[in-house]
Amino acid sequence: MLTVAVLAILGAYGFAVASAARVRGTAGQAADSYFEAWREGDVRAMARLVYQAPSDFVSRHLTFSEELHVQKIELRPGALKSTGEGTAEVPFTGTRTLREFGAWPFAGTLRLAVRDRTWKVLWSPETLHPLLAGGGTLKIVELEDVKAEFLTSEGDRIPHDSYADAYLERLAPEFAVASGGRALVAAAPGQPERRLLTHALDPVVQRTTLSRPVQAAAARALDGVEDAAIVALRPSTGEVLAVADRLGDGHSAFDDLFPPGSSFKTITAAALLASGLDPAAELSCPGDYQIPLHRSFHNAGFEDHGTVSFTDAFALSCNTTFVEQVTTRLAAGDLLATAGQWGFGRSLPTGAGGTCGTMEEPEDTDWLGADAIGQGSVQATPLCMAAVAAAVQSGTWRSPRLLPEKEVRRLEGPPPKPVELDAGIVDALRGMMAAVVDHGTASGAGLPAGVAGKTGTAETIDGADHGWFIGYRDDLAFCVFVRHGGAGRTAALPITSRFLNGL
């Protein structure tokens, strides 16, 4: 019996040895060879170790590494495990280093089996990465563009309800980052995409010249007001301290031209002062006045103020006085030349664009009379008229800007050079604008002390009058404009009072 048992054992052993001898290599050797070829990026050697490798095996691996920008791979095999007769598996961990994201660890299982008397890798997409199982995909996607973040000059965020959004939106493309970065995204059929890794770029942070308290006061002054705008400047530098724009129909306080009405008398007065007219000169201010052999002009309500000083004619906004003096004292091109000194005919490169005003050479005396009171061919933007008020305060006309000067130059080229104005004329205009608030058309309107300015009411061909008020207080100049709002005193002055008292 012992002899029979021994022979049986030896026979079984001999069969096992014979069977083993028919299988080339071992599972461990096949796994080691596969991992080594994978580390070296020898995809074709990997394919030779795979049982019935798919026809796109090589291209799939190469495309995967190329599309995910894999720079290197580390593989750490675990212990070989037998899973049945002629089958085994090796759990492993790995780390791919991706160009945009750095180290990206993963874990997988390498499955092996005896096929055609050789240990072979049983490959499936999840061998490359577990998330590729069941038709899953991995890809790098571009994130949305990063919008620039604009700040006030103090470094504070600009609220979205400040009515300055339209101007910041103009600037946004110039400071946006072309790509917001990239993300590694996994997708599987019937499931939402998952973002695995993200490399997001920080937004460009750009300070503007806007002042937080001035912008806030301007915005609050326009709450509940339709079709109006406030532009505030720092006269000493030309910086835009506030732009609160609620103009309707797509109009812009920086770009669209409107008849400025009597606010333009600031420039007309400068031209008359340059001709030698004294601020104290006694002049007639009748209710209406006809240019000899030409058309007639009248004051608001045909009001007759009798004989007044040139300063009071300005304070009371005497149309008749200004028409008579311009048509009798000035040559045809004098008013146009003065307007050019005060910015008319120029673009205003704020960084977000802008223009000042236009005026044509008068065709005849009637046109000159209309131009004298801000009608006729005269057109201006609220930005332009704020710059006029700023020039009176500082004595120098400066092109306004919404960004630091170097950024304005980069975006729109060099701005117009500052214009030093005649000191005597500027000093006279300051007194005349102070008189408007003291006892003229802006008196009793609740303006704080120290304000000087000029009201304006402009007739239009498409609706009610436009209301204007331009002025300054200390190193702050402004223009308040109400499109089709009516007279400057009733439409623009209440807004101005809220604005200045809210600072």
Secondary structure, DSSP 8 states (H G I E B T S, - for coil): -HHHHHHHHHHHHHHHHHHHHTSBS-HHHHHHHHHHHHHHT-HHHHHHTBTT--TTHHHHHHHHHHHTTEEEEEEEE---EEEETTEEEEEEEEEEEETTTEEEEEEEEEEEEEETTEEEE---HHHH-GGGGGG-EEEEEE---B--EEE-TTS-B--TTSS-HHHHHHHHHHH-BS--EEEEEEE-TTS--EEEEEEE----EEE-S--HHHHHHHHHHHTT--SEEEEEEETTTTEEEEEEE--STT--TTT--B--GGGGHHHHHHHHHHTT--TT-EEEE-SEEE-TTS-EEE-GGG---EEEEHHHHHHTT-HHHHHHHHHHHS-TTHHHHHHHHTTTT-B---SS--B-EE----SSHHHHHHHHTT-TT-EE-HHHHHHHHHHHHHSEE---BSS-HHHHHHHH------EE--HHHHHHHHHHHHHHHHHSTTTTS---TT-EEEEEEE--SSSS-EEEEEEEETTEEEEEEETT---HHHHHHHHHHHHHHT-
